[in-house]
């Protein structure tokens, strides 16, 4: 799979195409709190504990079910 570069809290990290914000954050030692996330289950984003701000998006995104895209800029501690 293709590698994609994103920015989380000012740090450039990369992940495989098709992975979620949460997976890339965990692979790079960035903590995003979760409650309902289980890696063996399909994520549904029900608890909303893992919401993050994605620059350019009008709403907060559930990190457990939002796939990364090239150049995405994410803030885990946003005032939003």
Steps between C-alpha positions, in 0.01 A plus 500: 500500500602857433646711784319825580644792696277688745555744787375430851551773762776655288693175449528350153427128504424245234263211473369252249222600265168373636591528869314722744622807685494297823711217357765739367504692828548179701775377264685828560456518879234774493225442757138548399258383771248232402221314670318284244795429266596133469749411225325170427164671435385736226515853647170686515598816689213468747663636814660810336783501758760494219380809311771721351509820298598456136597833342255594227217289640190669641442226757714296738604158370498167680864388486401132524313498170640790294755388239810709450556703184822650366585831669229472767566729801354375829475654847421273793473778761287753316280752681219387269 
